[in-house]
């Protein structure tokens, strides 16, 4: 961060009466994250968790979240199960039980957001899934423990079954159609940002710019320079009337049962 900008920020915060600690790539080399705090509890290690949560601990080793775990890391409470769930001694002493002296990120996404800072920022954008409002949580879309995270989709964290995850809530959009939009085969995130966006409906681009990312063609012989041709049809005039779906041309954007041109 340039010195002038840093000084400006410090002055701005001081003027608001707010004490600020600036942490950036210029001030620290790594992110320091503390595990959730459970008053009076001490760390017991993964082996203690295995006694009751056998299936979860067994599959957890294949999870990207397990990569920070190693017996010789000397990072007390910052690796393994307790890095997300908090120290487990009081939970074990109480005989276990849901939510008894233990943190459940499935009910409170703040534990996830403490590490996934970029995702936390995306949820602050004008259009976002209502995670911060408590209407959704991270585990409804992501599997933090198991081997499903490792399936071949490139992004992991259950994104191998991306459309199926979205379909749990967006059933109308994800249902099968006679004429499907090819983009649906690639996944919902071709068109939508899953966490948050500045565009309506969590779109990656606004208006017809979204469609033209895939459907724009270079005008060939016999076409005027600068014209927009899609398929064999000159769309130059058509696109001036609005987005491809809002102009009434391809309104069945997710798929159609009556028209290969995505009409209702």
C-alpha positions as CSV (number, residue, x, y, z in Angstrom):
1,X,0.0,0.0,0.0
2,X,1.5,3.4,-1.0
3,X,2.6,5.5,2.0
4,X,0.3,8.4,0.9
5,X,-2.8,6.1,0.8
6,X,-1.9,4.5,4.2
7,X,-1.5,8.0,5.7
8,X,-4.8,9.1,4.2
9,X,-6.6,6.0,5.7
10,X,-5.0,6.6,9.2
11,X,-6.2,10.2,9.1
12,X,-9.7,9.2,7.9
13,X,-10.0,6.6,10.7
14,X,-8.7,9.1,13.3
15,X,-11.2,11.7,12.2
16,X,-14.0,9.2,12.8
17,X,-12.6,8.4,16.2
18,X,-11.9,4.8,15.3
19,X,-8.7,2.9,16.1
20,X,-7.5,0.9,13.2
21,X,-5.0,-1.8,12.7
22,X,-4.0,-2.0,9.0
23,X,-3.2,-5.5,7.9
24,X,-2.2,-6.0,4.3
25,X,0.4,-7.7,2.2
26,X,2.7,-4.8,3.0
27,X,2.4,-5.3,6.8
28,X,2.3,-9.0,7.4
29,X,3.4,-12.0,5.5
30,X,0.6,-14.4,6.5
31,X,-2.9,-14.3,7.9
32,X,-3.1,-15.1,11.6
33,X,-6.3,-16.9,12.6
34,X,-7.2,-18.1,16.1
35,X,-9.5,-21.1,16.6
36,X,-13.0,-20.5,18.1
37,X,-12.8,-19.9,21.8
38,X,-14.7,-22.1,24.3
39,X,-14.3,-20.8,27.8
40,X,-12.5,-23.2,30.1
41,X,-11.8,-25.8,27.5
42,X,-8.4,-27.2,26.4
43,X,-7.3,-28.8,23.2
44,X,-7.4,-32.6,23.1
45,X,-6.4,-33.5,19.5
46,X,-8.0,-35.4,16.6
47,X,-7.6,-38.8,18.3
48,X,-10.1,-37.8,21.0
49,X,-12.6,-36.7,18.4
50,X,-12.3,-40.1,16.6
51,X,-13.8,-42.0,19.5
52,X,-17.3,-40.6,18.8
53,X,-17.0,-39.0,15.3
54,X,-15.3,-42.0,13.6
55,X,-16.7,-41.6,10.1
56,X,-16.1,-37.9,9.9
57,X,-12.5,-38.1,11.2
58,X,-11.7,-41.0,8.9
59,X,-12.9,-39.1,5.8
60,X,-11.5,-35.8,6.9
61,X,-8.0,-36.7,5.9
62,X,-8.9,-36.4,2.3
63,X,-10.3,-32.9,2.8
64,X,-8.3,-29.7,1.9
65,X,-9.1,-28.5,5.4
66,X,-7.0,-31.3,6.7
67,X,-3.9,-30.1,4.9
68,X,-2.9,-27.8,7.8
69,X,-3.0,-30.8,10.2
70,X,0.3,-32.5,11.1
71,X,1.4,-34.0,14.4
72,X,4.7,-32.0,14.3
73,X,3.4,-28.6,13.4
74,X,3.5,-27.4,17.0
75,X,0.4,-25.3,16.3
76,X,-1.8,-26.0,19.3
77,X,-5.5,-25.6,18.4
78,X,-4.7,-24.3,14.9
79,X,-4.7,-27.7,13.1
80,X,-7.2,-30.5,12.8
81,X,-10.8,-30.6,14.1
82,X,-10.4,-28.0,16.9
83,X,-9.2,-25.3,14.5
84,X,-12.9,-25.0,13.4
85,X,-14.8,-26.5,16.3
86,X,-12.8,-25.1,19.2
87,X,-11.1,-26.9,22.1
88,X,-12.9,-30.1,22.9
89,X,-12.1,-31.0,26.5
90,X,-15.4,-29.6,28.0
91,X,-17.4,-31.2,25.1
92,X,-15.9,-34.6,25.9
93,X,-16.4,-34.2,29.7
94,X,-20.0,-33.4,29.1
95,X,-20.5,-36.6,27.2
96,X,-20.8,-35.0,23.8
97,X,-24.0,-33.8,22.3
98,X,-24.9,-31.3,19.6
99,X,-23.7,-27.8,20.5
100,X,-22.6,-28.7,24.0
101,X,-19.4,-26.8,24.7
102,X,-18.5,-27.0,21.0
103,X,-18.7,-24.7,18.0
104,X,-20.9,-25.9,15.0
105,X,-20.0,-24.0,11.9
106,X,-23.0,-25.6,10.3
107,X,-25.1,-23.3,12.4
108,X,-22.9,-20.2,12.5
109,X,-20.9,-19.4,9.3
110,X,-18.7,-16.9,11.1
111,X,-16.2,-19.6,11.9
112,X,-15.8,-20.3,8.2
113,X,-15.6,-16.6,7.4
114,X,-12.8,-16.0,9.9
115,X,-10.5,-17.8,7.5
116,X,-12.2,-17.2,4.1
117,X,-11.9,-13.4,4.2
118,X,-12.4,-12.9,0.5
119,X,-15.7,-14.8,0.6
120,X,-16.7,-12.7,3.7
121,X,-16.1,-9.6,1.6
122,X,-18.2,-11.0,-1.3
123,X,-21.2,-11.4,1.1
124,X,-21.0,-7.7,1.7
125,X,-21.8,-6.9,-2.0
126,X,-25.2,-5.5,-2.8
127,X,-26.5,-8.8,-4.3
128,X,-25.5,-11.8,-2.2
129,X,-26.8,-15.1,-0.8
130,X,-28.2,-14.3,2.7
131,X,-25.5,-16.0,4.7
132,X,-24.6,-13.0,6.9
133,X,-28.4,-12.7,7.6
134,X,-28.5,-16.2,9.0
135,X,-30.9,-17.6,6.4
136,X,-28.2,-19.8,4.8
137,X,-25.0,-21.3,6.0
138,X,-21.8,-22.5,4.3
139,X,-22.4,-26.3,4.8
140,X,-25.6,-26.2,2.8
141,X,-23.4,-25.7,-0.3
142,X,-20.0,-27.0,0.9
143,X,-18.9,-30.2,2.5
144,X,-16.1,-29.2,5.0
145,X,-15.1,-32.7,6.0
146,X,-15.4,-35.4,3.3
147,X,-13.8,-36.7,0.1
148,X,-16.5,-35.1,-2.0
149,X,-14.4,-32.0,-1.8
150,X,-11.7,-33.7,-3.8
151,X,-13.9,-34.7,-6.8
152,X,-12.6,-33.4,-10.2
153,X,-14.2,-30.0,-10.7
154,X,-11.2,-27.8,-10.2
155,X,-12.7,-25.7,-7.3
156,X,-13.4,-28.5,-4.8
157,X,-15.5,-28.1,-1.6
158,X,-18.4,-30.0,-3.2
159,X,-18.3,-27.9,-6.3
160,X,-18.0,-31.1,-8.3
161,X,-21.7,-31.4,-7.8
162,X,-22.3,-27.6,-8.3
163,X,-25.6,-27.7,-10.1
164,X,-27.0,-30.2,-7.7
165,X,-26.1,-27.9,-4.8
166,X,-27.8,-25.0,-6.4
167,X,-30.8,-27.1,-7.3
168,X,-31.6,-27.8,-3.7
169,X,-33.1,-24.2,-3.6
170,X,-33.4,-23.2,-7.2
171,X,-35.5,-26.2,-8.4
172,X,-37.3,-24.4,-11.2
173,X,-34.1,-23.2,-12.8
174,X,-32.3,-26.5,-12.5
175,X,-35.0,-28.9,-13.6
176,X,-34.4,-30.8,-16.9
177,X,-35.6,-29.3,-20.2
178,X,-36.1,-30.7,-23.7
179,X,-34.0,-27.8,-25.0
180,X,-31.4,-27.0,-22.4
181,X,-29.1,-24.0,-22.3
182,X,-25.6,-25.3,-23.0
183,X,-24.3,-23.2,-20.2
184,X,-26.2,-25.4,-17.7
185,X,-23.9,-28.3,-18.6
186,X,-20.9,-26.2,-17.6
187,X,-22.4,-25.2,-14.3
188,X,-24.4,-22.3,-12.8
189,X,-21.3,-20.3,-12.0
190,X,-20.7,-19.7,-15.7
191,X,-23.4,-17.0,-15.3
192,X,-23.7,-16.5,-11.6
193,X,-21.3,-15.6,-8.8
194,X,-22.2,-17.9,-5.9
195,X,-21.4,-15.6,-3.0
196,X,-22.0,-12.0,-4.0
197,X,-22.0,-9.7,-7.0
198,X,-22.6,-6.1,-7.8
199,X,-25.0,-7.2,-10.5
200,X,-28.7,-8.3,-10.1
201,X,-29.4,-12.0,-9.8
202,X,-25.7,-12.6,-8.9
203,X,-24.7,-12.3,-12.5
204,X,-21.0,-12.2,-13.5
205,X,-21.8,-9.5,-16.1
206,X,-24.7,-7.2,-16.5
207,X,-27.2,-7.0,-19.3
208,X,-26.3,-8.6,-22.7
209,X,-22.6,-8.5,-21.9
210,X,-23.2,-11.8,-20.1
211,X,-24.6,-13.5,-23.2
212,X,-22.0,-12.0,-25.5
213,X,-19.2,-13.6,-23.5
214,X,-20.2,-16.9,-25.2
215,X,-22.3,-15.9,-28.2
216,X,-20.4,-13.0,-29.8
217,X,-19.1,-13.7,-33.3
218,X,-16.8,-11.7,-35.6
219,X,-18.7,-10.4,-38.6
220,X,-17.8,-12.4,-41.7
221,X,-17.9,-11.6,-45.4
222,X,-20.9,-9.6,-46.5
223,X,-21.5,-8.3,-43.0
224,X,-21.0,-4.6,-42.1
225,X,-18.0,-3.9,-39.8
226,X,-19.0,-3.7,-36.2
227,X,-22.2,-5.6,-36.6
228,X,-23.1,-8.3,-34.1
229,X,-23.9,-11.7,-35.7
230,X,-25.0,-14.7,-33.7
231,X,-25.6,-17.8,-35.6
232,X,-26.7,-16.7,-39.1
233,X,-28.7,-13.8,-37.8
234,X,-27.6,-10.1,-37.6
235,X,-28.4,-9.1,-34.0
236,X,-27.1,-5.5,-34.3
237,X,-30.5,-4.0,-34.1
238,X,-32.0,-6.6,-31.8
239,X,-29.4,-6.1,-29.0
240,X,-30.2,-2.4,-28.9
241,X,-33.6,-3.2,-27.5
242,X,-32.3,-4.7,-24.3
243,X,-30.7,-7.8,-22.9
244,X,-31.2,-11.1,-24.7
245,X,-33.8,-12.3,-22.1
246,X,-35.5,-9.1,-21.1
247,X,-36.1,-8.0,-24.7
248,X,-38.5,-10.9,-25.0
249,X,-36.3,-13.0,-27.4
250,X,-34.7,-15.7,-25.2
251,X,-36.7,-15.4,-22.0
252,X,-36.4,-19.1,-21.1
253,X,-32.8,-18.5,-20.2
254,X,-32.3,-21.8,-18.3
255,X,-34.0,-24.0,-20.8
256,X,-37.2,-24.5,-22.8
257,X,-39.6,-27.4,-23.5
258,X,-40.9,-25.9,-26.7
259,X,-38.2,-24.0,-28.5
260,X,-34.5,-24.6,-29.3
261,X,-34.1,-20.8,-29.2
262,X,-35.1,-20.8,-25.6
263,X,-38.6,-19.4,-25.9
264,X,-41.5,-20.1,-23.6
